[in-house]
Amino acid sequence: MIPTEDASARKREIEDKLKQEQETLSFIRESLEKSDQLTKGMVSILSSFESRLMQLENSIIPVHKQTENLQRLQENVDQTLSCLDHVISYYHVAKDTDKIIREGPAGRLDEYLACIAKIQKAVEYFQDNNPDSPELNTVKARFERGKELLEAEFRSLLTRYSKPVPPVLILDAIGGDEDMEVQEDVTLEHLPEAVLQDIICISAWLLEYGRNQDFMNVYFQVRSSQLDRSIKGLKEHFRKNSATSALHSPAVQTKRKETPTKKPPKRPVYIPGFDHDLRGVKHLSDDKHVAAAGKDDVLDIEIDSYIHCISAFVKLAQSEYALLTEIIPEHHQKKTFDSLIQEALDNLMLEGDNIVSAARRAIMRHDYSAVLTIFPILRHLKQTKPDFDTTLQGTAASTKNKLPALITSMESIGAKALEEFADSIKNDPDKEYNMPKDGTVHELTSNAILFLQQLLDFQETAGAMLASQESSSSASSYSSEFSRKLLSTYIYKVLGNLQLNLSNKAKVYEDPALRAIFLHNNYNYILKSLEKSELIQLVAVTHKKVEGSYRELIEQEIQNYQRSHSWLKVTEHLTERNIPAFQPGTKVRRSHTHTHTHTDTDTLTHTHTHTHTLTHSLAHRHTHTHRQTDTHTHTHT
């Protein structure tokens, strides 16, 4: 059992806790009541606020809608007024732009184009909105007038500022100073920069808005004329300088720099069929030879001029194309360029055809020197052809084929001249009056050797001429080695024809000694000429024994001379004077008395004084007179 005191204490404790709990509960109840009162107050306030907001909204929304409508109406009014102003402005465009259009675009292109733009917009407006209005016809007429004045300005600017390129500047552009380590590329400026920009602007407008391509025709006509005038000016420059000898002056040489190709050597034209005497070359005081030399100088100038004009055309055409690409739209550039170069190109090709025709006529007269005119030109044309092809890329096939056709024509006539020259050497008639009385070198021999020597400067060109006439399949793709072999064979053929003709001509002499001397002198002249030039190496490409063959011929004629009646008289005279006989093969000095001096060594003659060394005789001086009765008088020392 729990004690009584403890139970009482426990009871009091419980009662105290209960009392505390009741007090807490009462506090909570009071707090809840206050919260409910506050909630009811807040709900009342919110309800009142909501009511007021609804009243405000009901008052404001109608006002807002009315204001929005008023703003929209104001905007519509403003837009309407703006549109009216814009439309009304179209009716005044013709009047506002009249003065500027009438005065034209000169000097104020930007302002003029702005006026044209206004007129163009007016045209578009009336076409879309009022196509029957009289104002449409007015602005259309004004637009067309403005376009015509722009086209006129385009032509005027091109015509006024397009000038022929000065010859000195062309020569600078196509030449090159070999002494300079770095070559300067000369730029040809055809139009001032400001003018060029105006022309570009006008062409762009005409193409986009003018819907007219006539300005392209104007462009190629004006520039074509200037291109042709530039080349003609260069040609006239050469002609004037040839007359005044200014081409060789230091000032002109400084401007000209270097020719684009090696200038052909001065040509003493002494070809069979051409009336010249080789021995007269050294005496140009004679009026006839002075005139001939002057004619050759003029011809050289003409050749040089044509070569320079070809190079000038390429350079000028390239610069014209560069200018054209800035002005003419891309899809019209090739066609316009083709038209632009036609006149100048046709004139050059016509001049080339005239050269070919002149050569053909000369060959018909058996004047084979004409081929020497073609050689330097043909060589330069072939050297220039890659640049030609690049420049004319994109042009019509007929334009591209003009230069190859001229090259083919020149190669054909050149090959014909070479072949006919070889035949003329073989068929040169044996005329007694044309034979040297003293057995010296025949004019045919000197002419033939001179002609062959001049081929050395044009070996590749001459070989290509001969190769162009080959019918074999390899001819179409011949190499330089193939051409060289053909030229070597050709030279050997000429030498063979010459030897055959000389043998026939020697039969004109009744005296065997004179016949032997004649052949000896000619063969010796041929051999020495071959050795002094590169001809011997060129012939050796296909015939390595040609030098030995001529030495055998020379030795053979020496032996023929020793067996002749004239030489036997000399040996008999020596025997009668008890002069020791010479041994064959010993080298002794021989002197001859003659009436004029021949320039060639190792030449035997009957009527002239000359000192030279042979391989078989003794020193003696004699006068040998050839008579119709074939009798000879000798005086020996």
Secondary structure, 3 states (H helix, E strand, C coil): CCCHHHHHHHHHHHHHHHHHHHHHHHHHHHHHHHHHHHHHHHHHHHHHHHHHHHHHHHHHHHHHHHHHHHHHHHHHHHHHHHHHHHHHHHHHHHHHHHHHHHHCCCCCHHHHHHHHHHHHHHHHHHHHHCCCCHHHHHHHHHHHHHHHHHHHHHHHHHHHHCCCCCHHHHHHHHCCCCCCCCCCCCCCCCCCHHHHHHHHHHHHHHHHHHCCCHHHHHHHHHHHHHHHHHHHHHHHHHHHHHHHCHHHCHHHHHHHCCCCCCCCCCCCCCCCCCCCCHHHCCCCCCHHHHHHHHHHHHHHHHHHHHHHHHHHHHHHHHHHHHHHHHHCCHHHHHHHHHHHHHHHHHHHHHHHHHHHHHHHHHHHCCCHHHHHHHHHHHHHHHHHHHHHHHHCCCCCHHHHCHHHHHHHHHHHHHHHHHHHHHHHHHHCCCCHHHCCCCCCCCHHHHHHHHHHHHHHHHHHHHHHHHHHCCCCHHHHHCCHHHHHHHHHHHHHHHHHHHHHHHHHHHCCCCCHHHHHHHHHHHHHHHHHHHHHCCHHHHHCCCCCCHHHHHHHHHHHHHHHHHCCHHHHHHHHHHHHCCCCCCCCCCCCEEEEEECCCCCCCCCCCCCEEEEEECCCCCCCCCCCCCCCCCCCCCCCC
